[in-house]
Amino acid sequence: MLLKRLSVIFLALIVSVIVAAEFLLPQVAQNAVAQGMAEIIGTSEIQVAVVNRPAVGMLAGTFDHITIESTNVKLDKIIFNSLQADLRNIQLDRQKLYLNRSIKIEQIGEVNIQAVLTQDEVARYLNQNVKGIKNTAVIIDKGRMQAQSSFILGGIASVMIGLDGRVVNDGQKIKFVTERFLLNNSPVGNIGGIGLAEISLLDIKKLPFGVTVRDIIMEQGKLTLKADNKGK
């Protein structure tokens, strides 16, 4: 009789632990993943949701699904207004995750990323990273980007320039390719000599999780990068 009662108590304890794990572990794991992902993504403004069934598997660093919502994401020298990531079938190093609050990905299934860059941030980036230009205004709309700037020509004279083109992905970089160039509001032909024909915006290797950019959508006031790890 005593043995039976002890067995019931032991079974109840096991059930209690499992139930507690289902409710408590996701929050603990979520906090740890958020801290680690903040370093990878490049922002402290991040929200993470984690899922694994059973939840106890999270103790081993195993996750069926991780979603990330983040803002003010600095990748290299440019700041994305927002970045969303959807990760599936992930195995993380459990010691680094729970002891160091850092992320080491041991295995990952599917990754999808969407990142938004505003025209104001592109203007700031051009002012700070393209030699000779200042006071840049950028307009993004309907698949195209236009930039107007003051440009120091030959280190002496300041002229107004206009750049009209597209943001493209060449497999290594996201860059602004100029298709039409204006000097003091007059169309000009070859502009290769002053380094404005192609302006690099982002090294694709700086994107998290080793993804490939599949699409660049240019619409009113912003551009959106869509990337994934398919085919890798």
C-alpha positions, 0 to 999 in steps of 0.5 A, a space after each residue: 500500500 505504501 509503495 503504491 502511494 509513493 508511486 502515485 506521489 512520484 508520478 504526480 511530481 513528474 507530471 507537475 515538473 512537466 506541466 511547470 516546464 510547459 509554462 515556465 521554460 518558454 519564458 526563460 528560453 525566450 529571454 535567453 534567445 532575445 539577449 543572444 539574438 540582439 547581438 546577432 541582429 544588431 539592436 537592443 530593440 528586439 522581441 522574440 517568441 519561441 516554440 517547441 513541443 514538448 517545451 522541455 526540449 528547449 533545455 537542450 537548445 532545441 526549438 521548432 520555431 523562433 520569430 523575431 521582431 526588431 527595430 533600429 537594426 544596424 547592419 554594417 553602416 546602415 540602419 534598418 527601420 525594422 527587421 523580421 525573421 522567421 526561423 524553423 527547426 533550430 538547434 542552439 548550443 545550450 551552454 552558450 544560450 543559458 550560461 552566456 546568453 549568446 547564440 551559437 547556431 548548430 543547426 537550422 532549417 528554414 530562415 525567412 527575413 524581411 527588412 525595411 530601409 527608409 528613404 531618410 536613412 538612405 539619405 543619412 547613409 549617403 551623406 556620411 559615406 559617399 565622399 563629396 556629397 552633402 545635404 542629400 534628399 532621397 525619394 523612393 517610389 514605384 521601383 526607383 530611387 532618386 537622390 539630390 545632393 550638393 557635390 564638391 567637384 574637384 574639391 573646389 566648386 559645389 554643384 547640385 547633382 541628381 541621381 536616378 536609378 534602382 537599388 539592386 542585388 548583385 549577389 554580394 552587395 545591395 547597391 544603388 545603380 545610377 541610370 540617369 545623372 543630372 548636373 545643375 538640373 541638366 542631364 549628363 552622360 558618363 559619371 563613372 569618373 566621380 564614383 557615383 555610377 554605383 553606390 554600395 549600401 550593404 554587404 550581403 554578408 552582414 545580413 544575419 543567418 547567412 541568407 540570400 536576398 531574393 527580392 528588393 521591393 521599392 515603394 513609397 518612402 522605403 525599400 524592403 529586402 526579402 531574404 531566405 536560406 533556400 537552396 543552401 
